[in-house]
Amino acid sequence: MTYKAIISEAIKSMAKAYAPYSYFKVGAALETEDKNFFLDVI
């Protein structure tokens, strides 16, 4: 997976973020040493 694709997926995951007070939605992507990727919202 390219870094552009990873960033794109992190941006898409921001739609799932819940930020009722700050309205500051964050998407995160984590790559492990064995090349697994985890996407989530913060």
C-alpha positions, 0 to 999 in steps of 0.5 A, a space after each residue: 500500500 502506498 503512502 498516498 493510499 494510506 493517507 487517503 484511507 485515513 482521511 476517509 476514516 475521519 467521517 467516522 470521528 465523533 467530535 461534538 464539542 471541538 468539531 476537530 475530526 482526526 483520522 489515523 493510520 498506523 503501519 507496523 513493522 510487518 507491514 500491517 496497517 490499522 486505520 482508526 479515528 481519534 
